[in-house]
Amino acid sequence: MIIPVRCFSCGTLIGDKWEEYNRRVSSGEDPSTVLTSLGLKRPCCRRMLITNVDFIDELIESSAQLGPSEASG
């Protein structure tokens, strides 16, 4: 899923924080600490990044393997 630009609940801009959040958590930092350092203090904004599943690359790869006629239905 592609990260939304804004929080669904409060409208805070969050889309620009996804790359740094993902990079830092992948390198072993505590997600809570990373979210706080990015300025995301509200639970609604924090859940937007914590619950995001980044599978767009897998979706594109699967679609390419199917071919044009199979991917369209």
C-alpha positions in Angstrom: 0.0 0.0 0.0 1.2 3.5 -0.7 1.3 5.6 2.4 -1.4 8.3 2.5 -0.3 11.9 2.3 -2.4 12.9 5.4 -3.6 11.2 8.5 -7.2 10.0 8.0 -8.3 11.3 11.4 -6.7 14.7 12.0 -5.3 15.6 8.6 -1.6 16.0 9.7 0.9 15.6 6.9 2.5 12.2 7.3 3.4 11.1 3.7 6.8 12.8 3.8 7.8 10.9 6.9 7.4 7.3 5.7 10.8 6.9 4.0 12.8 8.0 7.0 10.6 6.0 9.4 11.0 2.9 7.4 14.7 3.3 7.0 15.3 4.0 10.7 13.1 1.1 11.9 14.8 -1.3 9.4 18.2 -0.3 10.8 17.0 -1.4 14.3 15.7 1.8 16.0 12.7 1.6 18.3 9.5 2.6 16.3 8.2 4.7 19.2 11.4 6.7 19.4 11.4 7.3 15.6 7.8 8.4 15.5 8.4 10.9 18.4 11.5 12.3 16.7 9.6 12.8 13.5 7.1 14.9 15.4 4.2 12.4 15.3 2.7 12.5 18.8 -0.9 11.8 18.2 -2.0 8.1 18.2 -4.0 8.5 15.0 -0.9 9.7 13.1 1.4 7.1 14.7 -0.9 4.2 13.7 -0.9 5.4 10.0 2.9 4.6 9.8 2.9 1.6 12.2 0.1 -0.2 10.3 1.2 0.6 6.8 2.1 -2.5 4.7 4.5 -1.7 1.9 3.7 -4.3 -0.7 3.6 -2.1 -3.9 6.8 -3.5 -5.2 5.5 -7.1 -4.8 2.3 -6.1 -6.6 4.1 -4.5 -9.5 6.3 -7.6 -9.8 3.3 -10.0 -9.8 1.5 -7.9 -12.3 4.6 -7.9 -14.6 4.8 -11.7 -14.4 1.2 -12.2 -15.4 1.5 -10.3 -18.6 -0.8 -7.6 -20.1 -3.8 -9.8 -20.9 -3.9 -11.7 -17.6 -3.4 -8.6 -15.4 -6.4 -6.7 -16.8 -8.8 -9.4 -15.8 
